[in-house]
Amino acid sequence: MLQVSFLKEQKEKVLEGLKKRNFKDLNLVDDAINLDSERKSTQSELDGNLAEMNKISKEIGILMKNGKKDEAENAKIKTADFKEKIGIYQQKLKDIEQKLLDVLYQIPNIPFEKVKAGSSETDNEIIFQSQEVKALGEGAIPHWELAKQFNIIDFELGVKIAGAGFPVYLGKGARLQRSLVQYFLDKNTEAGYLEVNPPHVVNEASGYGTGQLPDKEGQMYFINEDNLYLIPTAEVPVTNIYRDMIVDEKDLPIKMTAFSQCYRREAGSYGAHVRGLNRLHQFEKVEIVRLEKPENSYAALEGMVKHVQSILEDLELPYRILRLCGGDTGFAAAMTYDFEVWSAAQEKWLEVSSVSNFETFQANRLKCRFKSDGKTQLVHTLNGSAMALPRIMAALLENNQTEKGIRIPPKIAAYTKFEFLD
């Protein structure tokens, strides 16, 4: 959530940034500024009435002490009038503050200066590609057919148990999945990230804190009886560890990693692009989260990019890195790098990680701050996938088809204890 002070002081910058995103409701900026002015005016009126009532209340005590009961009674009548006015102003202030919050929740983050304008993924910048991609030889098949051939993932069984988008991993498939998770966690902890095992459900405050709520597209699973949400990513509970906290400056940066199941309704997702592991309702992911001082956050972002890059190098997969344009950058992010791996059998790129800097956008919602030289300021929050499992699994299967079976990269074979799926 952007700060109102920023909207006021940097209004032209805000509007230019929103245009970079192709954001149409630019009037919301003025709405927020005007509501904030109304809030301040109402607060001033409320404070004035409270001060006057307190003054009269003190006078009543003095009048009673001096035996001036009639004057004291008249003063009490005045305080009753002030109490009524104060109640009205308090309710008005509460209503204005809620309206202001509702407006601010609708304004996305401002893209960082390096982010180019653009309307869709076709305008994203390719900043690195590991190698030229090649089509697989004759007889190569997509991962959903490989999964069936080697009996490692059963999509139909998942439909029987839960529905489409909930696959069941079997035998060596389950072990490969578990090995990837352990490798990702080990890689992250070796890089200085503290492993956290968070809840897989969050309350409403946590959803608002990281920007998943309000859920305009209806992508979160909601547990109505308990007013809880299944997490779409471990970023949500992990970042909320520091909600409503003032962090000691010497503790920054804070680096955390977590493995979790992720739950997404994927409403509106249909067609061939969702086949197999391409898009699921439940999947496993290892996340990295950082809290940084503002002046260090973009260096930290580049460090996270290099870290994810090293994982993909270990997996020996063809990959590329994109810097997203304004129109394709997520609502809360100031800048995002996407990592895509080449699906040889499908002959297309699959996104497997996003690494983002949210600057103060989440921290303002979370009220996550730190003190420096006696001044309290908001931290910058960052997060990234290191990594999401389904499409990594798909790419590993499709890119490693051999006559002997599916080859497992050595870094992962050290965990699986087998070198081939056969």
C-alpha positions, -999 to +999 in steps of 0.1 A: +000+000+000+014+034-010+017+061+017-006+091+013+024+114+020+041+098-011+010+103-032+009+140-022+046+148-025+053+127-056+020+129-074+034+133-109+058+104-103+029+083-090+008+091-121+036+083-145+043+050-127+006+040-129+005+049-166+035+025-170+013-002-157-016+008-179-036+015-148-068+033-157-083+045-124-059+074-120-086+094-102-080+071-072-049+091-064-069+124-060-096+105-041-070+093-016-054+128-013-089+144-008-100+118+017-067+123+037-074+160+038-109+153+050-095+129+076-071+156+089-099+182+091-122+159+109-094+148+133-087+185+140-124+192+148-125+161+170-093+172+189-107+207+194-139+194+209-121+169+231-098+197+243-128+220+250-147+192+269-116+184+290-112+221+298-148+224+309-146+191+329-117+206+349-137+238+355-166+217+369-144+203+396-132+238+406-168+252+406-180+223+428-151+228+451-160+265+454-197+257+461-209+271+427-233+243+420-255+261+396-226+271+374-213+236+377-246+221+365-246+245+335-211+234+327-222+197+328-249+205+302-222+219+280-201+187+284-231+166+274-233+186+242-196+181+235-199+144+241-226+142+215-205+161+190-174+141+198-194+108+191-205+122+157-169+132+148-155+099+160-179+080+138-172+103+109-135+099+113-138+061+114-159+061+082-134+084+064-104+063+075-122+031+061-130+049+028-093+060+025-081+025+032-105+011+006-091+035-020-055+029-011-060-009-014-070-003-050-038+015-060-009-007-072+027-002-064+048+022-086+072+004-109+110+010-103+127+032-128+143+002-147+109-012-154+098-005-189+062+005-199+042-023-215+008-039-217+014-076-215+040-104-213+050-098-249+066-065-237+088-082-211+126-079-215+147-110-219+179-101-200+196-135-201+192-169-218+214-198-208+216-215-241+200-220-275+170-243-271+165-273-293+136-295-300+139-331-287+145-359-310+119-381-326+097-399-302+100-373-274+067-370-254+053-344-230+056-349-192+020-360-187+026-390-210+060-397-194+044-396-159+020-423-170+046-443-188+069-445-158+040-446-133+053-416-112+023-392-113-013-402-115-035-373-127-067-394-129-063-407-094-061-371-082-093-363-100-110-392-082-098-381-048-102-343-051-107-331-087-086-318-116-054-300-106-046-323-076-021-349-089-009-379-069+029-386-070+039-422-068+071-442-061+101-426-076+080-396-086+072-389-050+109-394-040+120-370-068+096-344-056+108-348-020+144-347-031+139-314-050+123-298-020+152-309+002+178-297-023+161-263-026+160-259+012+196-270+016+207-246-011+188-217+006+200-224+041+236-226+028+231-191+014+222-178+049+184-181+048+167-193+081+144-222+075+108-216+087+080-241+089+049-218+088+011-225+090-006-233+057-036-211+066-037-174+074-061-150+089-076-119+071-050-095+085-022-116+071-038-117+037-041-079+036-006-075+050+011-090+019-015-079-007-034-111-014-065-094+000-088-080-012-089-110-035-104-094-066-099-124-088-112-149-063-080-171-064-078-180-027-095-209-010-115-196+019-125-216+050-158-199+058-164-214+093-131-202+106-125-171+085-092-184+074-075-187+040-054-215+025-020-199+016-012-193-021+025-192-012+047-194+019+055-157+013+022-148+031+028-164+065+065-159+065+064-122+058+036-118+083+060-130+111+071-093+112+037-077+110+033-049+136+069-050+146+098-026+148+129-046+138+163-038+154+184-022+127+214-045+135+192-075+127+187-065+091+188-081+066+164-108+077+165-138+053+140-167+056+131-197+035+101-220+038+086-250+021+049-253+019+020-266-001+004-238-021-033-236-029-048-216-058-082-218-073-069-208-107-103-195-116-107-189-153-078-212-163-088-236-191-073-251-222-042-269-232-019-246-213-032-261-180-026-297-190-005-320-167+017-300-142+014-267-161-012-253-137-024-269-105-047-261-076-023-276-051+015-277-055+047-276-036+071-246-035+101-234-016+101-196-010+128-171+000+119-139+018+140-109+028+136-078+049+161-051+039+170-015+046+157+006+017+192+015+004+202-022+001+170-037-014+179-036-051+214-051-045+196-078-025+172-083-054+201-089-078+216-113-052+184-133-051+184-134-089+219-149-089+209-174-062+179-187-082+201-187-113+226-210-095+198-234-087+188-237-124+224-242-133+226-271-109+194-285-125+210-283-159+179-269-175+178-244-204+164-212-188+160-175-193+155-145-171+130-117-179+124-083-164+087-078-164+072-047-180+049-024-161+017-041-174+028-076-164+043-067-130+022-079-100+000-055-081+023-052-051+057-054-068+080-025-078+102-048-100+100-085-108+123-109-126+107-141-139+127-173-145+114-196-173+127-231-182+123-246-217+098-274-220+113-293-248+084-316-255+059-288-253+083-264-272+075-235-249+089-216-219+074-223-185+076-198-156+092-215-125+102-185-103+094-149-098+118-127-077+103-093-066+111-062-047+080-047-031+099-018-016+077-004+012+043-015-003+039-046+018+057-031+048+032-002+050+003-026+052+022-048+076+035-019+097+069-035+096+095-009+105+130-004+118+148+024+137+178+042+124+194+072+141+163+075+162+140+077+132+114+050+125+110+040+088+095+012+068+116-018+057+117-031+021+104-066+016+114-090-011+105-125-020+111-152-046+104-188-055+134-211-050+117-229-064+082-239-076+080-277-081+054-286-108+070-269-139+105-278-127+094-314-125+078-311-160+110-296-175+132-322-158+111-350-173+109-336-208+144-323-212+161-355-199+145-382-220+171-408-230+171-444-243+179-455-208+150-436-192+148-401-177+182-389-165+183-372-131+209-343-128+238-353-105+230-326-079+195-341-075+206-377-079+226-373-047+193-369-029+171-394-049+198-421-048+189-431-083+203-417-116+175-426-139+137-430-139+133-463-158 
